[in-house]
């Protein structure tokens, strides 16, 4: 992106709200586990949606799915949709899209991770941080997918 011309309005991104949009957690077999047999997280995925709300406002939602099993017995399963409402001004659409998919997601992610950590620990499961999330690569895949479809 080119620097703004002198006197031109500067690009602007601000988070105005953050919230749990939805949360589903189940631990159907917790009574069967002792510390030594706690299941480890076996799979998880992270999705991202960006939706216009009104005017300069956009909702960015991070959606994580995770589960832990041991010997085909589910220790827990969860789905968390963590959202933020962002105000974006003075950006062309292509820069706005990248900003919301990358920078806004990076702003939300630590808060979502903290909720996951608290949720698992409060339910007796050890929290093991997942791999680092590369939102730039996720956005590149999103763009490639759009090109294939469109």
TIBAZA-349429 format. One line per 8 residues: number of its first residue (from 1); their letters; for each residue x, y, z of N, C-alpha, C. Coordinates in Angstrom, 1 decimal. Example, Ala and Ser with C-alpha at 12.3 -4.5 7.8 and 13.67 -1.06 7.14 Angstrom:
<dovexs>
1) as) 13.2,-5.7,7.8,12.3,-4.5,7.8,13.2,-3.3,7.8; 12.8,-2.2,7.1,13.7,-1.1,7.1,12.9,0.0,7.9 $
</dovexs>
This chain:
<dovexs>
1) xxxxxxxx) 0.9,-1.2,0.0,0.0,0.0,0.0,0.9,1.2,0.0; 0.6,2.2,-0.8,1.3,3.4,-0.9,1.0,4.3,0.3; 2.1,5.1,0.7,1.8,6.0,1.9,0.7,7.0,1.4; -0.1,7.5,2.4,-1.1,8.4,2.0,-0.5,9.8,1.5; -1.1,10.4,0.6,-0.6,11.7,0.2,-0.7,12.7,1.4; 0.1,13.7,1.4,0.0,14.7,2.4,-1.4,15.3,2.5; -1.9,15.3,3.7,-3.3,15.8,4.0,-4.4,14.7,3.8; -4.1,13.6,3.2,-5.1,12.5,2.9,-5.3,11.8,4.3 $
9) xxxxxxxx) -6.6,11.3,4.4,-6.9,10.6,5.7,-6.0,9.3,5.7; -5.6,9.0,6.9,-4.8,7.8,7.1,-5.7,6.5,7.3; -5.2,5.4,6.8,-5.9,4.1,7.1,-6.2,3.9,8.6; -7.3,3.4,8.9,-7.7,3.3,10.3,-8.4,1.9,10.6; -7.9,1.2,11.6,-8.5,0.0,12.1,-8.6,0.0,13.6; -9.8,-0.3,14.1,-10.0,-0.3,15.5,-11.0,-1.4,15.9; -10.7,-2.1,17.0,-11.6,-3.1,17.5,-12.5,-2.4,18.4; -13.8,-2.5,18.2,-14.8,-1.8,19.1,-15.5,-2.7,20.1 $
17) xxxxxxxx) -15.5,-4.1,19.8,-16.0,-5.1,20.7,-15.4,-6.4,20.4; -15.3,-7.2,21.5,-14.9,-8.6,21.4,-15.9,-9.4,22.2; -16.2,-10.6,21.7,-17.2,-11.4,22.4,-17.2,-12.9,22.0; -17.7,-13.7,22.8,-17.9,-15.1,22.5,-19.3,-15.1,21.7; -19.2,-15.5,20.4,-20.4,-15.6,19.6,-21.1,-16.9,19.9; -20.4,-18.0,20.0,-21.0,-19.3,20.4,-19.9,-20.2,21.0; -20.4,-21.0,21.9,-19.5,-22.0,22.6,-20.2,-23.3,22.9; -19.5,-24.3,22.5,-20.1,-25.7,22.7,-18.9,-26.5,23.3 $
25) xxxxxxxx) -19.1,-27.0,24.5,-18.1,-27.9,25.1,-18.8,-29.1,25.8; -18.2,-30.2,25.5,-18.7,-31.4,26.2,-17.5,-32.3,26.6; -17.7,-32.8,27.8,-16.7,-33.7,28.4,-17.4,-35.0,28.9; -17.9,-35.8,28.0,-18.8,-36.9,28.4,-18.2,-38.0,29.2; -16.8,-38.1,29.2,-16.2,-39.3,29.9,-15.2,-38.8,30.9; -15.2,-37.6,31.4,-14.2,-37.1,32.3,-14.0,-38.0,33.5; -15.1,-38.6,34.0,-15.0,-39.5,35.2,-14.1,-40.7,35.0; -13.9,-41.1,33.8,-13.0,-42.3,33.5,-11.5,-42.0,33.6 $
33) xxxxxxxx) -11.1,-40.7,33.5,-9.7,-40.4,33.4,-9.1,-40.1,34.7; -7.9,-40.5,34.9,-7.0,-40.1,36.0,-5.9,-39.3,35.3; -5.1,-38.6,36.1,-4.0,-37.8,35.5,-3.2,-38.5,34.5; -2.8,-39.7,34.8,-1.9,-40.4,33.9,-2.5,-40.8,32.5; -3.8,-40.8,32.5,-4.5,-41.3,31.3,-5.3,-40.2,30.6; -5.0,-38.9,30.9,-5.7,-37.8,30.3,-5.5,-37.9,28.8; -6.5,-37.7,28.0,-6.4,-37.7,26.6,-5.6,-36.5,26.1; -4.9,-36.6,25.0,-4.2,-35.5,24.4,-5.1,-35.0,23.3 $
41) xxxxxxxx) -4.9,-33.7,23.0,-5.7,-33.2,21.8,-5.2,-33.9,20.6; -6.2,-34.4,19.9,-5.9,-35.1,18.6,-6.1,-34.3,17.4; -7.1,-33.5,17.4,-7.3,-32.7,16.2,-7.9,-31.4,16.5; -7.6,-30.4,15.7,-8.3,-29.1,15.8,-8.2,-28.4,14.5; -9.1,-27.5,14.3,-9.0,-26.7,13.1,-9.4,-25.2,13.5; -9.0,-24.3,12.6,-9.3,-22.9,12.9,-9.8,-22.3,11.6; -11.0,-21.7,11.7,-11.6,-21.1,10.5,-11.8,-19.6,10.8; -12.0,-18.8,9.8,-12.1,-17.4,9.9,-13.2,-16.9,9.0 $
49) xxxxxxxx) -14.1,-16.1,9.5,-15.1,-15.4,8.6,-15.0,-13.9,8.8; -15.3,-13.2,7.8,-15.3,-11.7,7.8,-16.6,-11.3,7.1; -17.4,-10.5,7.9,-18.7,-10.1,7.3,-18.9,-8.6,7.6; -19.4,-7.9,6.5,-19.8,-6.5,6.8,-21.0,-6.4,7.7; -21.0,-5.4,8.6,-22.1,-5.3,9.5,-22.9,-4.0,9.0; -22.3,-2.9,9.1,-23.0,-1.7,8.6,-21.9,-0.6,8.5; -22.0,0.2,7.4,-21.0,1.3,7.2,-19.6,0.8,7.2; -18.8,1.3,8.1,-17.4,0.9,8.2,-17.2,-0.3,9.2 $
57) xxxxxxxx) -18.2,-0.9,9.7,-18.1,-1.9,10.7,-18.1,-3.3,10.0; -17.2,-4.2,10.5,-17.1,-5.6,10.1,-16.9,-6.5,11.3; -17.6,-7.7,11.1,-17.4,-8.7,12.2,-16.4,-9.7,11.7; -15.4,-10.0,12.5,-14.4,-11.0,12.2,-14.6,-12.1,13.3; -14.8,-13.4,12.8,-15.0,-14.5,13.7,-14.0,-15.6,13.5; -13.3,-15.9,14.6,-12.4,-17.0,14.6,-13.2,-18.2,15.2; -13.1,-19.3,14.5,-13.9,-20.5,14.9,-12.9,-21.7,15.1; -12.8,-22.2,16.3,-11.9,-23.3,16.6,-12.7,-24.5,16.9 $
65) xxxxxxxx) -12.3,-25.6,16.4,-12.8,-26.9,16.7,-11.7,-27.8,17.3; -11.9,-28.4,18.4,-10.9,-29.2,19.0,-11.5,-30.4,19.7; -10.8,-31.4,19.8,-11.2,-32.6,20.6,-10.0,-33.4,21.1; -10.3,-34.2,22.1,-9.2,-35.0,22.6,-9.8,-36.4,22.8; -9.1,-37.4,22.4,-9.5,-38.8,22.5,-8.4,-39.7,23.0; -8.7,-40.7,23.6,-7.7,-41.8,24.0,-8.5,-43.1,23.8; -7.9,-43.9,22.9,-8.5,-45.2,22.6,-10.0,-45.1,22.2; -10.2,-44.2,21.3,-11.6,-43.9,20.7,-12.6,-43.5,21.8 $
73) xxxxxxxx) -12.2,-43.1,22.9,-13.1,-42.5,23.9,-12.9,-41.0,23.9; -13.9,-40.3,23.7,-13.8,-38.8,23.7,-13.6,-38.2,25.1; -12.5,-37.5,25.3,-12.3,-36.8,26.5,-13.1,-35.5,26.5; -13.0,-34.7,25.5,-13.7,-33.5,25.3,-13.8,-33.2,23.8; -14.9,-32.4,23.5,-15.0,-31.8,22.2,-15.5,-30.4,22.4; -15.0,-29.5,21.6,-15.4,-28.1,21.7,-15.4,-27.4,20.4; -16.2,-26.4,20.4,-16.3,-25.5,19.3,-16.5,-24.1,19.9; -15.6,-23.2,19.6,-15.6,-21.8,20.1,-15.6,-20.9,18.9 $
81) xxxxxxxx) -16.6,-20.0,18.8,-16.6,-18.9,17.8,-16.4,-17.6,18.6; -15.2,-17.0,18.4,-14.8,-15.8,19.1,-14.8,-14.7,18.1; -15.5,-13.6,18.4,-15.7,-12.5,17.4,-15.2,-11.2,17.9; -15.0,-10.4,16.9,-14.7,-9.0,17.1,-15.4,-8.1,16.1; -15.8,-6.9,16.6,-16.4,-6.0,15.7,-15.3,-4.9,15.5; -15.0,-4.7,14.2,-13.9,-3.8,13.8,-14.5,-2.6,13.0; -13.9,-1.5,13.2,-14.2,-0.3,12.3,-13.0,-0.1,11.4; -13.2,0.0,10.1,-12.2,0.2,9.1,-12.5,1.4,8.3 $
89) xxxxxxxx) -11.6,2.3,8.2,-11.8,3.5,7.4,-10.6,3.8,6.5; -10.9,4.5,5.4,-9.8,5.0,4.5,-8.9,3.9,3.9; -9.5,2.8,3.6,-8.7,1.7,3.0,-9.4,1.2,1.7; -8.7,1.0,0.6,-9.3,0.4,-0.5,-9.8,-1.1,-0.2; -10.8,-1.6,-0.8,-11.3,-2.9,-0.5,-10.3,-4.0,-0.4; -9.3,-4.0,-1.3,-8.4,-5.1,-1.3,-7.4,-5.1,-0.1; -7.1,-3.9,0.4,-6.3,-3.7,1.6,-7.2,-4.0,2.8; -8.4,-3.5,2.8,-9.3,-3.7,3.9,-9.5,-5.2,4.1 $
97) xxxxxxxx) -9.7,-6.0,3.1,-9.9,-7.4,3.2,-8.7,-8.1,3.8; -7.5,-7.8,3.4,-6.3,-8.3,3.9,-6.1,-7.9,5.4; -6.4,-6.7,5.7,-6.3,-6.2,7.1,-7.2,-6.9,8.0; -8.4,-7.2,7.6,-9.4,-7.9,8.4,-9.0,-9.3,8.6; -8.6,-10.0,7.5,-8.2,-11.4,7.6,-6.9,-11.7,8.3; -6.0,-10.7,8.4,-4.7,-10.9,9.0,-4.6,-10.1,10.3; -4.6,-8.8,10.3,-4.4,-8.0,11.5,-5.5,-8.1,12.5; -6.7,-8.1,12.0,-7.8,-8.2,13.0,-7.8,-9.6,13.6 $
105) xxxxxxxx) -7.6,-10.7,12.8,-7.5,-12.0,13.4,-6.3,-12.1,14.4; -5.2,-11.5,14.1,-4.1,-11.5,15.0,-4.4,-10.8,16.3; -5.2,-9.8,16.3,-5.7,-9.1,17.5,-6.6,-9.9,18.3; -7.5,-10.7,17.7,-8.4,-11.6,18.4,-7.8,-12.8,19.0; -6.9,-13.4,18.3,-6.4,-14.7,18.6,-5.9,-14.9,20.1; -5.1,-14.0,20.6,-4.6,-14.2,22.0,-5.8,-14.3,23.0; -6.8,-13.5,22.8,-8.0,-13.6,23.7,-8.8,-14.9,23.6; -8.9,-15.4,22.3,-9.5,-16.7,22.1,-8.7,-17.8,22.8 $
113) xxxxxxxx) -7.4,-17.7,22.6,-6.5,-18.7,23.2,-6.7,-18.7,24.7; -6.8,-17.6,25.3,-7.0,-17.5,26.8,-8.3,-18.1,27.2; -9.3,-17.9,26.5,-10.6,-18.5,26.8,-10.5,-20.0,26.7; -9.9,-20.5,25.7,-9.7,-22.0,25.6,-8.9,-22.5,26.7; -7.8,-21.9,27.1,-7.0,-22.3,28.2,-7.8,-22.4,29.5; -8.6,-21.3,29.8,-9.4,-21.3,31.0,-10.5,-22.4,31.0; -11.1,-22.6,29.8,-12.2,-23.6,29.7,-11.6,-25.0,29.9; -10.5,-25.3,29.3,-10.0,-26.6,29.5,-9.5,-26.9,30.9 $
121) xxxxxxxx) -8.8,-25.9,31.5,-8.2,-26.0,32.8,-9.4,-26.1,33.9; -10.4,-25.3,33.7,-11.6,-25.4,34.6,-12.3,-26.7,34.6; -12.1,-27.4,33.5,-12.8,-28.7,33.3,-11.8,-29.9,33.5; -10.7,-29.6,34.1,-9.7,-30.7,34.5,-8.8,-31.2,33.4; -8.7,-30.5,32.3,-7.8,-30.9,31.2,-6.6,-30.0,31.1; -5.5,-30.6,30.9,-4.3,-29.7,30.7,-4.4,-29.0,29.4; -4.0,-27.7,29.4,-4.0,-26.9,28.2,-2.6,-27.1,27.6; -2.6,-27.5,26.3,-1.3,-27.5,25.6,-1.5,-26.6,24.4 $
129) xxxxxxxx) -0.7,-25.5,24.3,-0.9,-24.6,23.2,-0.7,-25.4,21.9; -1.5,-25.0,20.9,-1.4,-25.6,19.6,-0.3,-24.9,18.8; -0.1,-25.2,17.6,0.9,-24.6,16.8,0.6,-23.1,16.6; 1.6,-22.3,16.3,1.4,-20.9,16.0,0.6,-20.8,14.7; -0.3,-19.8,14.7,-1.2,-19.6,13.6,-0.6,-18.6,12.6; -0.4,-18.9,11.4,0.1,-18.0,10.4,-1.1,-17.4,9.6; -1.6,-16.3,10.0,-2.8,-15.7,9.4,-2.5,-15.3,7.9; -1.3,-14.9,7.6,-0.9,-14.5,6.3,-1.1,-15.7,5.3 $
137) xxxxxxxx) -0.6,-16.9,5.8,-0.8,-18.1,4.9,-2.3,-18.5,4.8; -3.0,-18.4,5.9,-4.5,-18.7,5.8,-5.2,-17.8,4.8; -4.8,-16.5,4.8,-5.4,-15.6,3.9,-5.0,-15.9,2.5; -3.7,-16.3,2.3,-3.3,-16.7,0.9,-4.1,-17.8,0.4; -4.4,-18.8,1.3,-5.2,-20.0,0.9,-6.6,-19.5,0.5; -7.1,-18.6,1.3,-8.5,-18.1,1.1,-8.5,-17.4,-0.3; -7.5,-16.6,-0.6,-7.5,-15.9,-1.9,-7.4,-17.0,-3.1; -6.6,-18.0,-2.9,-6.4,-19.0,-3.9,-7.7,-19.8,-4.1 $
145) xxxxxx) -8.4,-20.0,-3.0,-9.7,-20.7,-3.1,-10.8,-19.8,-3.8; -10.8,-18.5,-3.6,-11.7,-17.6,-4.3,-11.4,-17.6,-5.8; -10.1,-17.6,-6.1,-9.8,-17.6,-7.6,-10.2,-18.9,-8.3; -10.1,-20.0,-7.6,-10.6,-21.3,-8.2,-12.1,-21.3,-8.4; -12.8,-20.8,-7.4,-14.3,-20.7,-7.5,-14.7,-19.7,-8.5; -14.1,-18.5,-8.4,-14.6,-17.4,-9.2,-14.0,-17.4,-10.5 $
</dovexs>
